[in-house]
Amino acid sequence: MKHKTIYNKGQAQLFRNKYLEMLTKTHPAVIWGMYIPIVTGLLFVANQRYHIEVRNVIFLFFGGMLFWTFFEYIAHRYLFHFISDNPRMKRISYVLHGNHHEYPRDRERLFMPPVPSLILATTLFLLHYLFLWDYTWAFFPGFMFGYLLYASMHYAIHAYAPPFKFMKPLWRNHHLHHYKDEHLGFGVSNTFWDRLFGTMFDLTKNAEDPEKTKALQFEKKKIE
């Protein structure tokens, strides 16, 4: 496998237009602040307008969270790392995810920014509705909350050491995905689907490289 260059400073320029470029960046607090009211509102509609019982709302909500973990794996494996010789497809893949592999310390592109995020979320809601009908109002909030947890976990993996010992395999699986083999280790919020589909790194044979791991984590801001 040909390893890609990892840049320890700066960030990729995705668009020449400064306004489009601005729309590719965001802060985690912005996305949490945007989606928590939406998630809450959808749950309220599910219960009050569509008369889904509270226990069923809870069941559907957690079902949506679990489904997110599968969606996360599939999207990361087959969409974000889509292999093609087509220049346009390569461009799309780079904008979606390739830039993160080159600039893993870029804090502003770990969450999908508001405009494309809302467009994609609306599209996914409509797709869910084709299969779940009114139950989507309770299922989709769980799906989106799963996304928020996933993106926050991804941010944490690049920002901090694992806070608990049991989380070390998750951290290492993602670090190795970056600098060892990007065609393994697709799980970010969990390793379940990697283990199930045989794409989990053998952590007994792949020791952590401290220097390469450090290159993937955010630089600590100096306090003057």
C-alpha positions as CSV (number, residue, x, y, z in Angstrom):
1,M,0.0,0.0,0.0
2,K,1.2,3.5,-0.9
3,H,1.1,5.7,2.2
4,K,-0.2,9.2,1.9
5,T,1.7,12.2,3.2
6,I,0.5,13.5,6.6
7,Y,0.9,17.2,7.1
8,N,1.3,18.2,10.8
9,K,0.3,21.9,10.2
10,G,-2.3,23.8,8.2
11,Q,-5.4,22.5,6.4
12,A,-6.4,21.6,2.9
13,Q,-7.8,24.2,0.6
14,L,-11.0,22.5,-0.8
15,F,-12.4,25.5,-2.8
16,R,-10.9,28.6,-4.4
17,N,-13.9,30.6,-3.6
18,K,-13.4,31.9,0.0
19,Y,-17.2,31.7,0.8
20,L,-17.4,28.0,-0.3
21,E,-14.2,27.4,1.6
22,M,-15.7,28.9,4.7
23,L,-18.7,26.6,4.5
24,T,-16.5,23.6,4.8
25,K,-15.4,24.4,8.4
26,T,-17.2,24.4,11.7
27,H,-16.9,23.9,15.4
28,P,-18.3,21.0,17.4
29,A,-20.4,23.3,19.6
30,V,-22.1,24.7,16.5
31,I,-23.3,21.3,15.3
32,W,-24.4,20.2,18.8
33,G,-26.2,23.5,19.2
34,M,-27.9,23.0,15.9
35,Y,-29.0,19.4,16.2
36,I,-30.0,19.1,19.8
37,P,-33.1,21.3,19.3
38,I,-33.9,19.4,16.1
39,V,-33.6,16.0,17.8
40,T,-35.7,17.2,20.7
41,G,-38.3,18.6,18.3
42,L,-38.6,15.4,16.3
43,L,-39.1,13.4,19.4
44,F,-41.8,15.7,20.6
45,V,-43.6,15.4,17.2
46,A,-43.3,11.6,17.4
47,N,-45.1,11.5,20.7
48,Q,-47.5,14.4,20.4
49,R,-48.5,14.4,16.8
50,Y,-48.0,10.8,15.8
51,H,-49.0,9.4,19.2
52,I,-46.1,7.0,19.5
53,E,-45.9,5.8,23.1
54,V,-43.0,7.0,25.2
55,R,-41.6,3.5,25.6
56,N,-41.7,3.0,21.8
57,V,-40.1,6.4,21.3
58,I,-37.3,5.3,23.5
59,F,-37.0,1.9,21.8
60,L,-36.9,3.5,18.3
61,F,-34.4,6.2,19.5
62,F,-31.9,3.6,20.7
63,G,-32.6,1.6,17.5
64,G,-31.6,4.6,15.5
65,M,-28.4,5.0,17.5
66,L,-27.5,1.4,16.9
67,F,-28.3,1.7,13.2
68,W,-26.0,4.7,13.0
69,T,-23.0,2.6,14.0
70,F,-23.6,0.3,11.0
71,F,-24.2,3.3,8.7
72,E,-20.9,4.8,10.0
73,Y,-19.0,1.7,9.1
74,I,-20.5,1.3,5.7
75,A,-20.1,5.0,4.8
76,H,-16.5,5.1,6.0
77,R,-15.5,1.9,4.2
78,Y,-17.3,2.2,0.9
79,L,-18.0,6.0,0.4
80,F,-15.2,7.8,2.2
81,H,-12.5,5.4,0.9
82,F,-14.1,4.9,-2.5
83,I,-11.4,3.8,-5.0
84,S,-11.8,5.2,-8.5
85,D,-9.6,6.4,-11.4
86,N,-12.3,9.0,-12.3
87,P,-10.9,12.5,-11.4
88,R,-14.3,13.7,-10.4
89,M,-14.9,10.8,-8.0
90,K,-11.4,11.3,-6.6
91,R,-12.2,14.9,-6.0
92,I,-15.5,14.0,-4.2
93,S,-13.7,11.5,-2.0
94,Y,-11.0,14.0,-1.1
95,V,-13.5,16.7,-0.1
96,L,-15.5,14.2,1.9
97,H,-12.6,12.5,3.8
98,G,-9.3,12.4,2.0
99,N,-8.3,15.8,3.3
100,H,-8.7,14.5,6.8
101,H,-6.1,11.9,6.2
102,E,-3.6,14.5,4.9
103,Y,-4.4,17.0,7.6
104,P,-5.5,15.0,10.7
105,R,-4.8,17.9,13.0
106,D,-7.4,20.1,11.3
107,R,-9.9,20.7,14.1
108,E,-12.4,22.5,11.8
109,R,-13.3,19.6,9.6
110,L,-14.1,16.8,12.0
111,F,-17.8,17.6,12.1
112,M,-19.7,18.1,8.8
113,P,-20.4,21.8,8.6
114,P,-24.0,23.1,8.9
115,V,-25.2,23.6,5.3
116,P,-24.1,20.3,3.8
117,S,-25.0,18.6,7.0
118,L,-28.6,19.8,6.9
119,I,-28.9,18.9,3.3
120,L,-27.6,15.4,3.9
121,A,-29.7,14.9,7.1
122,T,-32.9,15.9,5.2
123,T,-32.1,13.5,2.4
124,L,-31.4,10.7,4.9
125,F,-34.6,11.5,6.8
126,L,-36.6,11.1,3.6
127,L,-34.9,7.8,2.8
128,H,-35.7,6.5,6.3
129,Y,-39.3,7.6,5.9
130,L,-39.7,5.4,2.8
131,F,-39.2,2.4,5.1
132,L,-40.3,3.5,8.5
133,W,-43.1,5.9,7.8
134,D,-44.2,7.8,10.9
135,Y,-41.8,5.8,13.1
136,T,-39.0,7.8,11.4
137,W,-39.9,10.7,13.7
138,A,-38.6,8.7,16.7
139,F,-35.9,6.6,14.9
140,F,-34.1,9.4,13.1
141,P,-33.4,11.5,16.2
142,G,-31.5,8.5,17.6
143,F,-29.7,8.1,14.3
144,M,-28.6,11.8,14.4
145,F,-27.6,11.6,18.1
146,G,-25.5,8.6,17.1
147,Y,-23.8,10.8,14.6
148,L,-23.1,13.5,17.2
149,L,-21.5,10.9,19.5
150,Y,-19.5,9.5,16.6
151,A,-18.2,12.9,15.5
152,S,-17.4,13.8,19.1
153,M,-15.5,10.5,19.6
154,H,-13.6,11.2,16.5
155,Y,-12.7,14.6,17.8
156,A,-11.6,13.1,21.1
157,I,-9.4,10.5,19.5
158,H,-7.5,13.2,17.8
159,A,-7.4,15.4,20.8
160,Y,-6.8,13.3,23.9
161,A,-5.3,10.0,25.2
162,P,-8.0,7.4,25.9
163,P,-9.6,8.3,29.2
164,F,-10.2,4.6,30.2
165,K,-8.1,1.5,29.6
166,F,-11.0,-0.3,27.8
167,M,-11.1,2.4,25.2
168,K,-7.4,1.9,24.1
169,P,-8.3,-0.6,21.3
170,L,-10.7,1.9,19.8
171,W,-8.1,4.7,19.8
172,R,-5.4,2.4,18.4
173,N,-7.7,1.0,15.7
174,H,-8.2,4.5,14.4
175,H,-4.6,5.6,14.7
176,L,-3.5,2.5,12.7
177,H,-6.2,3.3,10.1
178,H,-4.5,6.6,9.6
179,Y,-0.8,5.6,9.4
180,K,-0.8,1.9,8.9
181,D,-3.5,0.9,6.4
182,E,-6.5,3.0,5.5
183,H,-8.4,-0.1,4.2
184,L,-8.7,-1.5,7.8
185,G,-10.1,0.0,11.0
186,F,-13.2,1.8,9.7
187,G,-15.0,2.0,13.1
188,V,-14.6,5.2,14.9
189,S,-17.3,5.2,17.6
190,N,-16.9,1.4,18.1
191,T,-15.0,-1.6,16.8
192,F,-18.0,-4.0,16.6
193,W,-18.5,-3.9,12.9
194,D,-14.7,-4.1,12.2
195,R,-14.6,-7.3,14.3
196,L,-17.7,-8.7,12.6
197,F,-16.5,-8.0,9.0
198,G,-12.8,-8.8,9.5
199,T,-11.4,-5.3,9.1
200,M,-10.2,-4.9,12.7
201,F,-6.4,-4.5,13.1
202,D,-4.7,-7.3,14.9
203,L,-3.6,-5.2,17.9
204,T,-1.4,-8.0,19.2
205,K,0.7,-7.7,16.1
206,N,0.5,-4.0,15.5
207,A,2.2,-2.0,18.3
208,E,1.4,1.7,18.6
209,D,4.0,4.0,17.1
210,P,4.2,7.0,19.5
211,E,5.7,9.4,17.0
212,K,3.2,8.6,14.3
213,T,0.3,8.7,16.8
214,K,1.5,12.1,18.0
215,A,1.4,13.4,14.4
216,L,-2.3,12.6,14.3
217,Q,-3.3,14.5,17.4
218,F,-4.0,18.2,17.8
219,E,-1.1,20.4,18.8
220,K,-1.6,21.6,22.4
221,K,-2.1,25.3,22.6
222,K,0.5,27.1,24.6
223,I,-0.7,29.2,27.5
224,E,1.3,32.4,27.7
